[in-house]
Amino acid sequence: MVGSGVRGRWVLTATAVGLLAFVPFSTAAAESALREPTQLTERAPVGECPQKDGPLPTYLPDDSDPNAFYVCDKGVPYKSNCPPNLIWDQDLVTCVYE
């Protein structure tokens, strides 16, 4: 599902009762993360972002932080973090409870 959030993206996320829901990717932290490319120093995404975006965003896990993941945009990884008490699950492409 594609929406009209920041950069026209929606994110699949877990709700408080454990249900999954599509929500606009437009929190203040996400908007901040989308302004500056990630400086790949100590941590890096696992894999590489495609140079051309597809119909859905590409997400990559962090190589050492289970709370972090990257959203690709035109070949550039932008770091984001799961909310507290959640970790990134690459198979489900969402944040899940630990």
N, C-alpha and C positions, 0 to 999 in steps of 0.2 A: 504494500500500500504506500503510495507516495502522497504526501500532503504539502502544506504550504508553510511549514515552520521555517526555521533558519535554514537558508540555502535550499528550501524546498524539501527538507528531509523530515522523516518521522522515525522514532526509535521505539523498538519493542522493549517494554520494561515490565518488571514484576510489580504488582500492586501489594498493598498491605495485607490482603487476605490470600496472597499466593497466586492470584490470577495474572495472566499476561494481558497487556493492553498496549496499543499503539498510542504514543503521546508525541506531541511536537518536540523536536529537539531544539529547545529555545530557552533553557535555563541560563541565568547570568554566567555561571561557570562555563557552560558549553559555548556561549557566545564569546566569552573571553578566549577560550581555547581555540576557537575558530579564527580569531584575528591574527594569531601569530603561529607560524609553522613550528613544529616541535623541534627543539634542539636535541639532536641525538648524540648524547654524550655517554652517560653511564647506563642508561636504559634505552631500549629500542624495541620497536615492534618486531614480532616474529613474522617474517615474510616481507614482501614489498608491496606498496600500493600500485595498482594499475595506473598507467598514464591517462587512460580514458575512462571516465565514469560510466557505469552501467545504469540500468533503470533503478536499482537499489544501491544504497551505500555499501562500500566494502569496509569491514571491521577487522582489525588485527589485534591479537592479544599482546600484552607487554611481556618481554622476555624474563622479567624478574619480579614484577609486582602483580599479584593476582587481582588487585582492586582496579588496576588500570587497563585501558584498552585504547585503540587508536581508530579514528574515523578518517578514511581516505577521501581526499578531494583533489582531483586532477593530479594524481601522483604524489601528493604531499600528505604525510600522516599528521593528524592533529590529535594530541593526547587528551583523553578524558578519563574520569574516574567514576566508579560505581558509587552509589550512596553508601553511607555507613552500614556495616554489617552485611554487605553484599560483595560478591566477587564476580569477575567476568567469566562467563562460560562460553567458550568459542563454538562448541557444538550447537548450543541453543541460540547463539548470537545475542545474548542479553546478560544482564546482571542477575545473579541468583543468590539466595541465602546460603551462607557457608555450611 
